[in-house]
Amino acid sequence: MAHLIETMAYAGDTPWHLLGHQLPPKQPIEVWARTAGMDWTIRETPVRYMTEDLDAPEAIQPLQTLETFAEQKVLYRSDTRAPLSVVSSRYQVVQPRAVLEFYRDLTEIGGYEMETAGVLKAGRKFWALARTGKQVVLKGSDVVDGYLLLATSCDGTLATTVTPTTVRVVCNNTLSIALDGTSNAIRVPHNTRFDADAIKRQLGIAVSQWDNFMHRMKALSERKVKSKEAADYFLQVLCGPHAGEAVREKHGTEQPGPPHDRALKKVLALFEGQGRGAELAAAKGTAWGLLSAMTEFVDHERRARSREYRLDSAWFGQGAALKQRALDRALQLTS
């Protein structure tokens, strides 16, 4: 099976997805670009096609003409010349190197530290993740660090997105900072030029939500839950807000059955003690423990074709949506 991740680099401990080449701390952007496989550019050319003169006499070879379709263009890699996508002529490309350059002043003078960077789907998607230096310790030495994730695509599947993110250190669970159903991510669609300086001006507002977000996480760690609440929580997160009612009407039981039965059993087991950090005071029998079990399930346990697919889903796809639903539902328990 072809890997989704073309190349990846990381500094410090091995990341939760167990992928990439290790770098010493505090390496310059140039080293990150080379090791993470982001030292190439996206080139573009108009879409062209061949036409034939079908009215020419049979004895004469039909004349072929190369025509241009100006409304679309082909994007391809400068190093391998491999095609990446066909997009509108108005599509604004963000280069792999630009993703890393975004962090240059943040790491050199802002106290940030690069932690991972890499390329997904043969170059169609790429990202960089940096530690912000913010940290909170919940009860029982449950440490949560703050990060900033910048990711983009060149095939239209992902806007250029800057997302404040948290990582629970004990299990490397990732969770985007979002409150009241609203993400703090900053998104730049590809019909708009990516202005790094403008994004950094907006970041002040997004990053300022850290204290408020972690205050809400502390409230989760103080909200005790009973086993019935835990089962309802996981059922609603995995199957939808009215899952319990629908399942009872159909089967006369609260067990969802395949395909969610395995997931429900696994996430309950994580919450009840099998999860990394499940026995810490902040997580044991609390709403924080519910949320942590769900994020661990998505990041580490949810079925996926490979680690690469799991990473893509956990950050950008169905896994990310599932974690957001888990967060929203957990916050409802403290409202």
C-alpha positions as CSV (number, residue, x, y, z in Angstrom):
1,M,0.0,0.0,0.0
2,A,1.4,3.4,-0.9
3,H,2.0,5.7,2.0
4,L,0.0,8.9,2.3
5,I,3.0,10.5,4.0
6,E,5.7,11.3,1.4
7,T,8.2,12.6,4.0
8,M,8.0,13.8,7.5
9,A,10.4,15.2,10.2
10,Y,10.0,15.7,13.9
11,A,12.0,17.0,16.9
12,G,11.9,15.7,20.4
13,D,10.0,12.5,21.3
14,T,8.5,10.3,18.7
15,P,5.1,11.7,17.7
16,W,1.8,9.9,18.3
17,H,1.6,8.7,14.7
18,L,5.1,7.1,15.0
19,L,6.2,8.5,11.6
20,G,9.1,10.6,10.4
21,H,12.8,11.3,10.7
22,Q,14.1,12.7,14.0
23,L,15.8,16.1,14.1
24,P,17.8,17.7,17.0
25,P,15.9,20.5,18.7
26,K,15.9,24.1,17.4
27,Q,16.9,23.4,13.8
28,P,16.7,26.2,11.2
29,I,13.8,26.3,8.8
30,E,16.2,25.3,5.9
31,V,17.0,22.0,7.7
32,W,13.3,21.4,8.4
33,A,12.5,21.9,4.7
34,R,15.0,19.4,3.6
35,T,14.3,16.7,6.1
36,A,10.5,17.1,6.0
37,G,10.5,16.8,2.2
38,M,9.2,20.3,1.7
39,D,12.2,21.7,-0.4
40,W,10.3,21.6,-3.7
41,T,7.9,24.0,-5.3
42,I,4.5,23.6,-6.9
43,R,4.6,24.6,-10.6
44,E,1.6,25.3,-12.9
45,T,0.8,25.0,-16.5
46,P,-2.4,25.6,-18.5
47,V,-4.6,22.6,-19.3
48,R,-3.9,21.7,-22.9
49,Y,-5.6,19.2,-25.3
50,M,-5.2,17.9,-28.8
51,T,-7.7,18.4,-31.6
52,E,-7.9,16.7,-35.0
53,D,-9.2,17.9,-38.4
54,L,-11.8,15.2,-39.0
55,D,-12.8,16.8,-42.3
56,A,-9.4,16.1,-43.9
57,P,-9.4,13.6,-46.8
58,E,-8.8,10.0,-45.8
59,A,-5.5,9.8,-47.7
60,I,-4.1,12.7,-45.6
61,Q,-3.1,12.2,-42.0
62,P,-5.5,14.2,-39.8
63,L,-3.9,17.4,-38.6
64,Q,-3.5,17.7,-34.8
65,T,-3.5,21.0,-33.0
66,L,-2.5,21.7,-29.4
67,E,-5.2,23.9,-27.8
68,T,-5.2,25.6,-24.4
69,F,-8.1,25.6,-21.9
70,A,-7.4,28.9,-20.1
71,E,-9.9,28.4,-17.3
72,Q,-8.0,25.6,-15.6
73,K,-4.4,24.8,-14.9
74,V,-2.4,21.7,-13.9
75,L,-0.3,21.8,-10.7
76,Y,2.8,19.6,-10.6
77,R,5.9,19.0,-8.5
78,S,9.1,20.7,-9.5
79,D,11.3,17.8,-8.3
80,T,9.5,14.8,-9.8
81,R,7.2,16.6,-12.2
82,A,4.5,14.4,-10.9
83,P,1.0,15.9,-11.4
84,L,-0.8,17.1,-8.2
85,S,-4.2,18.4,-9.4
86,V,-6.2,20.3,-12.0
87,V,-7.6,23.5,-10.5
88,S,-9.2,26.7,-11.6
89,S,-7.0,29.4,-13.1
90,R,-7.9,31.6,-10.2
91,Y,-6.5,29.0,-7.7
92,Q,-3.9,30.6,-5.4
93,V,-1.1,28.2,-4.7
94,V,0.6,28.1,-1.2
95,Q,4.1,26.6,-1.5
96,P,5.4,24.0,0.9
97,R,8.3,26.2,1.9
98,A,5.8,29.0,2.7
99,V,4.2,26.8,5.4
100,L,7.5,26.5,7.1
101,E,8.5,30.2,6.6
102,F,5.3,31.1,8.4
103,Y,7.0,29.9,11.6
104,R,10.4,31.6,11.1
105,D,9.9,34.6,13.3
106,L,7.6,32.7,15.7
107,T,10.5,30.3,16.4
108,E,13.4,32.7,16.2
109,I,11.9,35.5,18.4
110,G,8.5,34.3,19.5
111,G,9.4,31.4,21.7
112,Y,7.7,28.8,19.5
113,E,9.5,25.5,18.7
114,M,8.9,23.4,15.6
115,E,7.8,19.8,16.4
116,T,6.6,18.1,13.2
117,A,6.3,18.9,9.6
118,G,5.6,16.8,6.5
119,V,3.9,16.0,3.3
120,L,0.7,13.9,2.7
121,K,-0.8,12.3,-0.3
122,A,2.4,12.6,-2.5
123,G,2.4,16.4,-2.1
124,R,-1.2,17.3,-2.3
125,K,-1.3,18.2,1.4
126,F,1.4,19.5,3.8
127,W,1.6,20.9,7.3
128,A,3.8,22.1,10.1
129,L,3.2,21.9,13.8
130,A,4.9,24.1,16.5
131,R,4.8,24.2,20.3
132,T,3.7,27.6,21.5
133,G,5.2,27.4,25.0
134,K,1.8,27.5,26.7
135,Q,1.1,24.8,29.2
136,V,-1.5,23.9,31.8
137,V,-1.3,21.2,34.5
138,L,-4.6,19.6,35.6
139,K,-5.2,17.5,38.7
140,G,-2.8,14.6,39.1
141,S,0.0,16.1,36.9
142,D,-2.1,15.8,33.7
143,V,-0.2,18.2,31.4
144,V,-1.7,19.8,28.4
145,D,0.6,21.8,25.9
146,G,-0.4,24.4,23.4
147,Y,0.4,24.1,19.7
148,L,-0.2,25.8,16.4
149,L,-0.9,23.8,13.3
150,L,-0.7,25.2,9.8
151,A,-1.9,23.0,6.9
152,T,-2.9,23.4,3.3
153,S,-3.5,21.5,0.1
154,C,-3.1,22.0,-3.6
155,D,-6.0,20.0,-4.7
156,G,-8.9,21.9,-3.2
157,T,-9.5,19.5,-0.3
158,L,-8.3,21.8,2.4
159,A,-8.2,25.6,2.7
160,T,-5.0,27.0,4.1
161,T,-5.8,26.6,7.8
162,V,-4.1,27.8,11.0
163,T,-5.4,26.0,14.0
164,P,-4.6,26.5,17.7
165,T,-4.3,22.9,19.0
166,T,-3.7,21.2,22.4
167,V,-1.8,18.0,23.0
168,R,-2.3,16.0,26.2
169,V,1.2,14.9,27.0
170,V,0.5,11.6,28.8
171,C,-1.1,10.1,25.6
172,N,-0.3,12.6,22.8
173,N,-4.0,13.1,22.2
174,T,-4.6,16.1,19.9
175,L,-7.6,18.5,20.2
176,S,-8.3,21.8,18.4
177,I,-9.2,24.7,20.6
178,A,-12.9,25.4,20.1
179,L,-15.6,26.7,22.3
180,D,-19.4,26.7,22.0
181,G,-19.2,24.9,18.6
182,T,-16.9,27.6,17.2
183,S,-13.4,26.8,16.0
184,N,-10.6,29.3,16.5
185,A,-9.0,28.1,13.2
186,I,-8.2,30.8,10.7
187,R,-9.0,29.6,7.1
188,V,-7.9,31.2,3.9
189,P,-9.7,29.8,0.8
190,H,-7.6,29.2,-2.3
191,N,-9.3,31.9,-4.3
192,T,-7.6,34.4,-1.9
193,R,-3.9,35.1,-1.6
194,F,-2.3,33.7,1.6
195,D,-1.0,36.7,3.6
196,A,1.1,35.3,6.5
197,D,1.5,38.7,8.2
198,A,-2.3,39.2,8.2
199,I,-2.8,35.8,9.6
200,K,-0.4,36.5,12.4
201,R,-2.3,39.6,13.3
202,Q,-5.4,37.5,13.6
203,L,-3.6,34.9,15.6
204,G,-3.5,37.2,18.7
205,I,-7.2,36.8,19.0
206,A,-7.2,33.0,18.4
207,V,-4.3,32.3,20.8
208,S,-5.8,34.5,23.5
209,Q,-8.6,31.9,23.8
210,W,-6.0,29.5,25.4
211,D,-6.8,30.6,29.0
212,N,-10.5,30.4,28.5
213,F,-10.3,27.0,26.8
214,M,-8.2,25.5,29.5
215,H,-10.5,27.0,32.2
216,R,-13.3,25.0,30.5
217,M,-11.0,21.9,30.5
218,K,-10.4,22.3,34.2
219,A,-14.2,22.4,34.7
220,L,-14.5,19.1,32.8
221,S,-11.9,17.6,35.1
222,E,-14.1,18.6,38.1
223,R,-17.3,17.3,36.6
224,K,-17.9,13.8,37.9
225,V,-19.9,11.4,35.7
226,K,-21.7,8.2,36.4
227,S,-21.5,5.0,34.3
228,K,-24.9,5.7,32.7
229,E,-23.8,9.2,31.7
230,A,-20.6,7.8,30.3
231,A,-22.4,5.3,28.1
232,D,-24.9,7.9,26.9
233,Y,-22.1,10.3,26.1
234,F,-20.1,7.8,24.0
235,L,-23.3,6.6,22.2
236,Q,-24.3,10.1,21.3
237,V,-20.8,11.1,20.1
238,L,-20.3,8.0,18.0
239,C,-23.8,7.7,16.6
240,G,-25.5,11.1,16.9
241,P,-27.3,13.2,19.5
242,H,-30.5,11.0,19.4
243,A,-28.7,7.7,19.1
244,G,-29.9,6.3,22.4
245,E,-33.6,6.9,21.6
246,A,-33.3,5.5,18.1
247,V,-31.4,2.3,19.2
248,R,-34.0,1.7,22.0
249,E,-36.9,2.0,19.6
250,K,-35.3,-0.4,17.1
251,H,-33.7,-3.0,19.3
252,G,-35.2,-2.4,22.7
253,T,-31.7,-1.9,24.1
254,E,-29.1,0.8,24.3
255,Q,-26.4,-1.2,22.6
256,P,-25.9,0.2,19.0
257,G,-24.8,-3.0,17.4
258,P,-22.3,-3.2,14.4
259,P,-20.5,-1.1,13.2
260,H,-20.5,1.1,16.4
261,D,-20.6,-1.7,18.9
262,R,-16.8,-2.3,18.7
263,A,-16.1,1.4,18.9
264,L,-18.4,1.8,21.9
265,K,-16.8,-1.1,23.8
266,K,-13.3,0.2,23.1
267,V,-13.9,3.8,24.1
268,L,-15.7,2.7,27.3
269,A,-12.7,0.5,28.1
270,L,-10.3,3.4,27.6
271,F,-12.4,5.6,29.9
272,E,-12.7,2.9,32.6
273,G,-9.0,2.4,33.0
274,Q,-7.3,1.1,29.8
275,G,-6.6,4.5,28.4
276,R,-3.3,6.2,28.9
277,G,-3.7,8.6,31.8
278,A,-7.2,7.3,32.6
279,E,-6.2,6.8,36.2
280,L,-5.0,10.3,36.7
281,A,-7.1,12.4,39.1
282,A,-8.3,14.8,36.4
283,A,-9.6,12.0,34.1
284,K,-10.8,9.2,36.4
285,G,-14.6,9.3,36.4
286,T,-14.8,12.8,35.0
287,A,-16.0,14.6,31.8
288,W,-12.4,15.3,31.0
289,G,-11.8,11.5,31.1
290,L,-14.7,11.1,28.6
291,L,-13.2,13.6,26.2
292,S,-9.7,12.1,26.6
293,A,-11.0,8.6,25.9
294,M,-12.6,9.8,22.7
295,T,-9.5,11.7,21.5
296,E,-7.3,8.7,22.3
297,F,-9.7,6.5,20.4
298,V,-9.6,8.7,17.3
299,D,-5.8,9.3,17.4
300,H,-4.7,5.8,18.3
301,E,-7.4,3.2,18.1
302,R,-9.9,4.0,15.5
303,R,-9.8,1.6,12.5
304,A,-7.8,3.0,9.6
305,R,-6.0,1.7,6.5
306,S,-2.7,2.9,8.0
307,R,-1.2,5.3,10.4
308,E,-1.0,7.9,7.6
309,Y,-4.7,7.6,7.0
310,R,-5.4,7.9,10.7
311,L,-3.3,11.1,10.9
312,D,-5.1,12.6,8.0
313,S,-8.5,11.8,9.5
314,A,-7.6,12.9,13.0
315,W,-6.4,16.3,11.9
316,F,-8.4,17.1,8.8
317,G,-11.2,14.5,8.2
318,Q,-13.8,12.5,9.9
319,G,-11.7,11.9,13.0
320,A,-11.4,15.7,13.5
321,A,-15.1,16.1,13.2
322,L,-15.7,13.3,15.7
323,K,-13.3,14.9,18.2
324,Q,-15.2,18.2,17.8
325,R,-18.5,16.5,18.5
326,A,-16.9,14.9,21.6
327,L,-15.7,18.3,22.8
328,D,-19.1,20.0,22.2
329,R,-20.9,17.2,24.0
330,A,-18.5,17.2,27.0
331,L,-18.9,21.0,27.4
332,Q,-22.7,20.5,27.5
333,L,-22.2,18.4,30.6
334,T,-20.7,21.4,32.5
335,S,-23.2,24.0,31.2
